[in-house]
């Protein structure tokens, strides 16, 4: 794998499987992921969804202070896995989500 094949940023949607707001946010998230991957390929953003009921939280230490609003929550990490953007406002329209991600990655 070359450096061009790796992600420069990672965008993660934190969801709770029983959360109706999370279910409503998932199609918006997936739409934005597809659109931004096509419109901004040079940003090399990796997209993921994380179930907050999973036990593997050690990589999320940087979220402990920001989190707590409930799901869905969105975090943006840089290449070194440093938190560079966090949004715990819940459901948002695609345009607002795109703006948040672009502002987070600068």
PASE-63041 format. One record per residue: x, y, z of N, C-alpha, C, O in turn. Coordinates in steps of 0.2 Angstrom, whole numbers, plus 5000, padded with zeros to 4 digits. Example, Ala and Ser with C-alpha at 12.3 -4.5 7.8 and 13.67 -1.06 7.14 Angstrom:
BEGIN
506649725039506249785039506649845039507149835042;506449895035506849955036506450005039506750065040;
REM end
This chain:
BEGIN
500449945000500050005000500450065000500950075004;500350114996500750174995500450225000499850215002;500750285001500550335005499850365002499450395005;499850364995499250384992498650344993498050364992;498750274995498150234996497950245004497350215005;498250275008498050285015497650345016497550385012;497250345021496850395023497250455026497650435031;497050515025497350575028496950585034497150615039;496250575033495750595039495350535039495250495035;495050535045494450485046493850515049493950555054;493350505046492650525049492250475051492150425048;492050475058491750425061491050445064490950495067;490550405062489850415065489750365070489750305069;489650395076489550355082488750345083488450395084;488550275083487850265083487750215089488150175091;487150215091486850165095486250125091485850165089;486350065091485850025087485150035088484650035084;484950055094484250065096484050135096483450155098;484450185093484350255092483950275086484250265080;483350295086483050315080483350375076483350375070;483650425080484050475077484650455073484850475068;484950395076485550365073485350335066485650345061;484750305066484550265060484350325055484450315049;484050375057483950435052484550465050484550485044;485050465053485650495051486050455047486450485042;486050385047486450345043486350355035486950355032;485750365033485750375025486050445023486350455018;486050495028486350555026487050555026487450575022;487350515031488050505032488350465026488850485023;487950415024488250375018488150415012488650415007;487650465011487650505005488250555005488550565000;488350585011488850635011489550595010489950625007;489650535013490250505012490350495004490950505002;489850465001489950454994490050524990490550524986;489750574991489750634988490450664989490850694984;490650664995491350694997491950654994492450684992;491850594994492350554991492450564984493050564981;491950584980491950604973492150674972492550684968;491950714976492050794975492750814978493050854975;492950774983493550794987494050734988494250724993;494250704982494650644983495350654986495650614989;495550724985496250744987496250744995496850744998;495750744998495750745006495850675009496050675014;495650625005495850555007495450545014495850525018;494850555014494450535020494250465020493950445015;494350435026494050365027493450375031493450415036;492950335029492250345032492150285036492250225034;491850295042491650235046491050245051490850305052;490750195053490150195058490450155064490650095063;490350175070490550145076489950135080489650185082;489850075082489250055087489550075094490050035096;489250115098489450135104489350085110489650095115;489050035108488949975113489449925113489549885117;489949935107490549895107490949905113490949965115;491349865115491849875121492449905119492849925124;492649905113493349925111493450005111493350035106;493450035117493450115117494150145118494250205118;494750105118495350135120495550185115495950225117;495450175109495650225104495250295104495350335100;494750295109494250355109494350395115493950435117;494950385118495050425124494950505123494750535128;495150525117495050595116494350625115494250685116;493850575115493150595115492850595122492250625122;493150575127492850575133492550635136492050645139;492950695135492750755137492150785132491750825135;492250775126491850805121491150765121490650795120;491150705122490550665121490050675127490250705132;489550635127489050635132488350665130487950665134;488350695124487750725122487250675120486650685119;487450615118487050555116487150545108487550585105;486950495106487050485099486550505094485950515097;486650525088487250515084487750565086487550625087;488450545086488950595086489450585081489550525078;489850635079490250635073490950655075490950715079;491450615074492150635076492550635069492450595065;493050685069493550685063494250675066494350715071;494650635064495250625066495750635061495650625055;496350655062496950665057497350605057497150545060;497850605053498350545052498550515058498750455058;498650555063498950535069498450515074498550505080;497850505072497250485076497050545082496750525087;497250605080497150655085496450685083496250695077;496050695088495350725087495450795084495750835088;495150805078495150875075494450905074494450965073;493950865075493250895075492750845078492850785078;492350875082491850835085491150875085491150935086;490650835083489950865083489450815087489450755085;489150835092488650795096487950825095487550815100;487850865090487150895089486650855087486050875086;486850785085486250745083486150745075486650755071;485550735073485450735066485550805063485450855066;485850805057486050865053485950855046486050805044;485750905042485650895035486350885032486850905034;486350865026486950845022487350905021487950895022;487150965020487551025018487851045025488451065024;487551035030487851055037488451005039488951025041;488250945037488750895039489450905034489950895037;489350915028489850935023490250995026490850985026;489951045028490251105031490651085037491251115037;490351045041490751035047491350995046491851005049;491350945041491950905040492450945036493050945038;492250985032492751035028493051075033493651095032;492751105038493051155042493451115047493951145049;493251055049493751015053494350995050494851005054;494350985044495050965041495451025038495951015036;495051085038495451145037495551145029495851195027;
REM end
